[in-house]
Amino acid sequence: MKDGVNGVALGVFIFFFLAVTVMGFLAARWRRADDEHSLDEWGLGGRSFGTWVTWFLLGGDLYTAYTFVAVPAAIYAAGAAGFFAVPYTILVYPLIFMFLPRLWSVSHKHGYVTTSDFVRGRFGSKGLSLAVAVTGILATMPYIALQLVGIQAVLDVMGVGGGENTNWFVKDLPLLIAFGVLAAYTYSSGLRAPALIAFVKDTLIYIVIAVAIIYIPIKLGGFDEIFKAASDKYTAAGAGGLVPAEAGQWTYATLALGSALALFMYPHSITATLSSRSREVIRRNTTILPLYSLMLGLLALLGFMAIAAGVKVTNGQLAIPQLFENMFPDWFAGVAFAAIGIGALVPAAIMSIAAANLFTRNIYKDFIKPDATPQQETRVSKLVSLLVKVGALVFVLTMDKTVAINFQLLGGIWILQTFPALVGGLFTRWFHRWALLGGWAVGMLYGTFAAYGVASPTQKHFGGSSKEIPGIGEIGYIGLTAFVLNVVVSVALTFALRAFNAPDGVDETSPEDYTADAGDPGVETELPPATAGSTH
């Protein structure tokens, strides 16, 4: 690690940071609508984004500082098991091709802004809608925090903020400044800010990965030397070399599958999806988004390169930023650091907007002020987006940075429990609303308590997301086990409740709503009364 502040890298980083800050504030003027005082405009960009804007927005949303820092860091520390993120992003795209266009259609027809809006309309249940909203907010908080951890890792490697003995305020001041700027332009421009900045973010990431995958192996003697160094390290550590040990294969497979099911349950994924202008835009995006998976596979190799380069860090989150500083010229290290930093700002902005929309539409409007005007909804959502960021910032400043990914994986366990209500509801009305609520509660309780009981060398609780699967005896992803329990309970309770003729909620949607596109007759109409629609 270089001593002191890397002035050249810091200068390049500040240049790009200032550039995207200006873009963030100017985004308020981009595609400005006649009526800006609505969640459709502030929180969904007016539902006006085309194929390429949506592609960059979804890419900026899904491939984050977590991607750039934590995935290679997991490979650096644990070997090939860290590659689970690659297969799960391959699995997810055929899955979302089946249900995202249906969600876009029904949401566009009825003016739904959040997944909880759809669940309430489909099942006629504010209780189930509240459960989905609370879960979404809870799962999003550690995800936002992880983005701030990414920024902090870059700042630490550049030498900004001083050493461990520096006053906490001085040490964290750069992160506080970055947070303040993010909060300001998100408040001002809404979803348009990250949509515009995503172009810069993804361009930088592609450039950095293209250079890294060619330049660093040349300096290290080629991929043969890189893989040999990594294999030697894992074998010496008893980790089974480059291939996961047989005992870890269930963990790898269930984590990949569970993560694939969970990815588009996150509120920020749905927010980016609903911002597109047509059903066809969503279908096209599900076919071209796998290009990011290719990038992710190359990015994951940086973990092996960090080993071959002799990078030594006590915090695995610093491995890749340190690799960049060691291997790249200072000016290009600054470009790489900017890619990571902006890769944190874009998703953090979308996540805070998505969480704020959930609170506004499904807690504030449903339970606190049912007669809230669009202007009041927008104002509340803006304020809550600030509070969400503050919560994430407090989380970052008080948590152990080395286990940041485990907190995000805990969020994955939670958000996966909304899958039966959301995806199930898009295809069938058979599930009873109370059964879905019961299944959600069982999944949440089991997942949380099971994760609480997992220890690690650095944590007594919440030290991981894998545990023995009841009845099988293999170690697997807790979230997937909780999901299976959720589904079993939901099915069993549905049979029981329908046998006793328990009152069902009113479905305000109709079959044709799920295939409607922009411009179809009736799609642009006002939201129908809650009592309208069928009960199919």
Buried (B, 14 or more C-beta within 10 A) or exposed (E): EBEEEBEBBBEBBBEBBEBBBEBBBBBBEEBEEEEBBBBBBBBBBBBBBEBEBBBBBBBBBBBBBBBBBBBBBBBBBBBBBBBBBBBBBBBBBEBBBEBBBBBBBBBBBBBBBBBBBBBBBBBBBBBBBBBBBBBBBBBBBBBBBBBBBBBBBBBBBBBBBEEEEEEEEEBBBBBEEBBEBBBBBBBBBBBBBBBBBBBBBBEBBBBBBEBBBEBBBEEBEEBEEBBBBBBEBBEEEEBBBBBBBEEBBBBBBBBBBBBBBBBBBBBBBBBBBBBBBBBBBBBBBBEBBBEBBEBBBBBBBBBBBBBBBEBEBEBBBBBBBBBBBBBBEBEBBBBBBBBBBBBBBBBBBBBBBBBBBBBBBBBBBBEEEEEBEBEBBBBBBBBBBBBBBEBBBEBBBEBEBBBBBBBBBBBBBBBBBBBBBBBBBBEEBEBBBBBBBBBBBBBBEBBBEBBEEBEEEEBEEBBBBBBBBEEEEBBBBBBBBBBBBBBEBBBEBBEBBBEEEBEBBBBBBBEEBBEBBBEBEEBEEEEBEEEBBEEE
